[in-house]
Amino acid sequence: MALSKDPDWWRQAAIYQIYPRSFKDSNGDGLGDIPGITSKAKYLKSLSLDAVWLSPFFPSPLADGGYDVADYRNVDPRLGTLEDFDQMVKALHDEGIRVFVDIVPNHSSDQHVWFQEALASKPGSKARDRYIFRDGRGKNGELPPNDWVSHFAPSAWTRSKNPDGTPGQWYLHLFAPEQPDFNWDNREVQLDFLKTLRFWSDRGVDGFRVDVAHALKKDLSKLNKSYPKIDSFGINQHGKDILFDRDEVHEVYREWRKVFNEYNPPRVAVAEAYLQAKRRMIYARPDELGQAFNFDLLGAQYDARTYKRIVSENLELAKNEGSSSTWVLNNHDQVRHTTKLGLPKGTKVHEWLLSDGKDAPLDRKLGLTRAKAATLFTMALPGCVYIYQGEELGLFEVEDIPHHDLQDPVWYRNIITKRQRISFGGRKPINGVAVIHTEKGRDGCRVPLPWSSSGKSFGFGSGGAHLPQPLWFKDFAVDAQNNVKDSTLEIYRTALAARKKFQSTEELTWLKSGDPEVLHFTRDNGWHCIINFQGKPYTLPKGEILVASTPFKGRKLPKDTCVWIKTDK
Ligand code: NOJ
């Protein structure tokens, strides 16, 4: 199937995120890989997708699930080769599906040749200038340059070793110490990323997801200023914050846009920028990345008023900036929405996760019912919808992965130590130091997919799975849902196909529902979407029911349900 040259193909697309190490393992080593993705091209096609986005598959020591890239222009040998990648792109393109890759520009892996070269070079050298090295404070430079913190806690600085093994300068990392930040004022760094964008575009890649797009530029003249807490969502500095969302970062993306426009159709990009909607949308301007993830629904209250406010605000902002809005309910960093929506009101999700799910009862039936309603609602909105692998199966977060199997640096790095009396196996207590984890991390949404309801790793591969799969996965496997009426998978398939067919202008009209808990809107071609959050059964307008998030009888829409109806107009 030939892909269209329409430069606007992405504006109302359905894009599916693949976390390659957990999608499908073709060689039985327990890790998903590129040939595994190729083998599932038909499955992806059955979802009527416009594109897939692959989380990093580049060579990486995996200090952060691949977001620590050692070589930006290659494939990790554990996941395949560049030839495998080309075959995958061809197989997906043949099915009419485009491909996005993930660009991680803020930091590399500490195993990247440039960082290794920097460590082997002298302070002040050209090689060190590609990263952010500074002398420490204190008599012998033994203290970090300042109190800046990293996302993966605690300090954003790690002291390097000189080639002779003595302690050296400190380098900045806004994430793990294995992820040193690039110096984005360095022209060589800027040019190397242009090379990477062309490298993948020349191989037929259609778009890029840009990791922590708002972090690249820092004000390093403010090393004396304190920055003890990261909360990029709360930033209100109008482009003048020391570390995030600085105005100069937009120069980077304006230069990238010129590269994207060298291709026909122009390459597409989406910014990951955890910022308030207004600032985030600047990244989505047509002369920059073009699109930005809208994360506002991720932590939103499940109620009509909140959803309507978020939708209206984002549609307006997107229109003003010349972009389309995106809708995101899940990704590889988030607790799955089925789980969030099934927890008692007021539950602190991250604390619940940390308790391995023991803190509060999870109502799986309710969670899945609400999650499907929320999904159907977002799929009917004007704009582009992002779906995360496993969402179409109705998977929940795996909240009780044994601690020794966890991989995420968020788990390993967010710890406090406490001196206390410890007793092992009923023995006499001794004085010791207890390690207490304060964050569970993101492994629970990254567990390999169940393709079949039996077999060692539920069809993921022949050799087990790199994160343990729970037994309940069998009921959610693809083969348990294929062609099963009203299964979550079939509802996604029906909805995504109908969405493609009825997609129209990027407008919606809210209709009065008469119930504050019911939202009802139409698109301009008679496509109605109605969601009943917590309201009374709602009488539906006449017309053909295209799809319902949960089946119901008659013409009254029950609570926690969303439906699409097609009227003549
Ligand atoms: C955002 C990515 O989504 C996340 O998985 C990663 O840990 C950080 N950026 C650092 O690259």
Boltz pocket constraint, residues with backbone or C-beta under 6 A from the ligand:
constraints:
  - pocket:
      binder: B
      contacts: [[A, 64], [A, 67], [A, 68], [A, 104], [A, 175], [A, 211], [A, 212], [A, 272], [A, 332], [A, 333]]
      max_distance: 6.0
